[in-house]
Amino acid sequence: MLNSTHVEGTLVDGVLVARLKCEKLGEYEASIVQNDLAAAAKGVAWKVALDFTDVQLISSVGLGLIVSLNKTAKNNKGRLSLFNLSANLINLFKITRLDSGLLIKPDQDSAIKAVS
């Protein structure tokens, strides 16, 4: 369904499960991820589960991208969940207090259920 240099996505139970294929989510990667996900998410009514297995570092621009994707999903009556975050990334979301506004789940199954 979606296969680019930075994002690989499949459809699972009507939810776009998108794996970020980059170690760092910075300014360069964020713009590519934004365009790729936005195009694919429209086709599934913005029900998106983002897999962070490969991501080790997120810049402020990357955090802005996630907030923007979450807002766009909500505006389109969809939902966005994040899963497979490293302990460092979970800590980053807690420090920035973004964890309170985002659906952060431990695994793919719970992330899919959260947006279904």
C-alpha positions as CSV (number, residue, x, y, z in Angstrom):
1,M,0.0,0.0,0.0
2,L,2.8,2.4,0.9
3,N,6.5,2.0,0.2
4,S,8.9,4.9,0.1
5,T,12.4,5.5,1.2
6,H,11.2,6.5,4.7
7,V,7.8,4.9,5.2
8,E,6.5,1.4,4.6
9,G,2.8,0.8,5.2
10,T,0.3,-2.0,5.0
11,L,-3.4,-2.2,5.7
12,V,-4.4,-4.2,8.7
13,D,-8.1,-4.4,9.7
14,G,-8.8,-1.1,7.9
15,V,-5.9,0.7,9.7
16,L,-2.8,1.9,7.9
17,V,0.2,0.4,9.8
18,A,3.1,2.6,8.8
19,R,6.7,1.7,9.8
20,L,9.1,4.6,9.8
21,K,12.3,3.3,8.0
22,C,14.7,5.9,9.4
23,E,16.9,6.1,12.5
24,K,16.3,9.9,12.9
25,L,13.2,11.9,12.3
26,G,14.6,15.3,11.6
27,E,13.7,18.1,9.3
28,Y,14.6,16.3,6.0
29,E,12.8,13.1,7.0
30,A,9.8,14.9,8.4
31,S,8.8,16.5,5.1
32,I,9.0,13.2,3.3
33,V,7.1,11.3,5.9
34,Q,4.4,14.0,6.1
35,N,3.8,13.8,2.3
36,D,3.9,10.0,2.1
37,L,1.6,9.5,5.1
38,A,-0.9,12.2,4.2
39,A,-1.5,10.7,0.8
40,A,-2.0,7.2,2.2
41,A,-4.0,8.1,5.3
42,K,-6.7,9.7,3.3
43,G,-7.6,6.3,1.8
44,V,-8.2,4.8,5.3
45,A,-10.1,7.7,6.9
46,W,-7.0,8.7,8.8
47,K,-6.8,5.5,10.9
48,V,-3.1,5.3,11.3
49,A,-0.7,3.3,13.6
50,L,2.9,4.5,13.4
51,D,5.7,2.0,14.1
52,F,8.8,3.6,15.6
53,T,10.9,0.4,15.8
54,D,13.7,1.9,13.8
55,V,13.6,5.4,15.1
56,Q,16.2,6.4,17.7
57,L,16.1,10.2,17.6
58,I,13.4,12.7,17.0
59,S,14.2,16.4,16.5
60,S,11.8,19.3,17.4
61,V,10.7,19.3,13.7
62,G,9.9,15.6,14.0
63,L,7.9,16.2,17.2
64,G,6.0,19.0,15.3
65,L,5.3,16.5,12.5
66,I,3.8,14.0,14.9
67,V,1.6,16.7,16.5
68,S,0.6,17.9,13.1
69,L,-0.3,14.4,11.9
70,N,-2.3,13.8,15.1
71,K,-4.2,17.1,14.6
72,T,-4.9,16.3,10.9
73,A,-6.2,12.8,11.9
74,K,-8.6,14.3,14.5
75,N,-9.8,17.0,12.1
76,N,-10.6,14.2,9.6
77,K,-12.4,12.1,12.3
78,G,-9.6,9.6,12.4
79,R,-7.0,8.7,15.0
80,L,-3.3,8.3,15.1
81,S,-1.4,5.9,17.5
82,L,2.3,5.4,18.0
83,F,3.9,2.1,19.0
84,N,7.2,0.3,19.5
85,L,8.9,3.4,20.9
86,S,12.2,3.0,22.6
87,A,12.5,3.9,26.3
88,N,14.3,7.1,25.3
89,L,11.5,8.2,22.9
90,I,8.9,7.5,25.5
91,N,10.9,9.6,28.0
92,L,11.1,12.4,25.4
93,F,7.3,12.4,24.9
94,K,6.9,12.5,28.7
95,I,9.4,15.4,29.2
96,T,7.7,17.4,26.4
97,R,4.3,16.4,27.8
98,L,3.2,15.2,24.4
99,D,2.3,11.8,25.9
100,S,-0.9,13.3,27.3
101,G,-2.2,14.2,23.8
102,L,-1.0,11.2,21.8
103,L,-2.0,7.6,21.8
104,I,1.2,5.7,22.7
105,K,0.9,2.0,22.7
106,P,3.4,-0.8,23.4
107,D,2.7,-3.0,20.4
108,Q,1.0,-3.2,17.0
109,D,-2.2,-5.0,18.2
110,S,-3.0,-2.4,20.8
111,A,-2.1,0.5,18.5
112,I,-4.6,-0.9,15.9
113,K,-7.3,-1.4,18.5
114,A,-6.8,2.2,19.7
115,V,-7.5,3.7,16.3
116,S,-10.2,1.3,15.1
